Amino acid sequence: MIRKRIAPLIFLFAMGLLVRETCQRADRAQATVEIQLGGAEAMVRAVDVTLHVGGDELSVFHRVAPPGLTIGPIQFPVSMPSRDGELRIDVTLDKATKRVVRKFHAEDGATVQVAIGDDLY
């Protein structure tokens, strides 16, 4: 008898969770971020990137140039609960460290190109 009364409540609760998850998923974005260094690439020794969405730090990316070589292309996947985010990019150059902050909007499946070369001189 108790099962007959509780089962519909559990079903309605589960349906509510499913509807909530479906609605929230519409705002999610999975994208690829590409940091473009331009002519400054030869001076870059390391890059550290943190992704922030809604004030929360969601992911960290770190890349170091091999000794005697350039750092090469900088790409990494991101999964965000919202389509708008902020990248805080710390770049270690031959003789200095620079921080560049960029806000961006990502559509699901997109490649977001972030050009920072001019900020490194």
Rosetta blueprint (number, residue, H / E / L):
1 M L
2 I H
3 R H
4 K H
5 R H
6 I H
7 A H
8 P H
9 L H
10 I H
11 F H
12 L H
13 F H
14 A H
15 M H
16 G H
17 L H
18 L H
19 V H
20 R H
21 E H
22 T H
23 C H
24 Q H
25 R H
26 A L
27 D L
28 R L
29 A E
30 Q E
31 A E
32 T E
33 V E
34 E E
35 I E
36 Q E
37 L L
38 G H
39 G H
40 A H
41 E H
42 A H
43 M H
44 V E
45 R E
46 A E
47 V E
48 D E
49 V E
50 T E
51 L E
52 H E
53 V E
54 G L
55 G L
56 D E
57 E E
58 L E
59 S E
60 V E
61 F E
62 H E
63 R E
64 V E
65 A L
66 P L
67 P L
68 G L
69 L L
70 T L
71 I L
72 G L
73 P L
74 I E
75 Q E
76 F E
77 P E
78 V E
79 S E
80 M E
81 P L
82 S L
83 R L
84 D E
85 G E
86 E E
87 L E
88 R E
89 I E
90 D E
91 V E
92 T E
93 L E
94 D L
95 K L
96 A L
97 T E
98 K E
99 R E
100 V E
101 V E
102 R E
103 K E
104 F E
105 H E
106 A L
107 E L
108 D L
109 G L
110 A L
111 T E
112 V E
113 Q E
114 V E
115 A E
116 I L
117 G H
118 D H
119 D H
120 L H
121 Y L
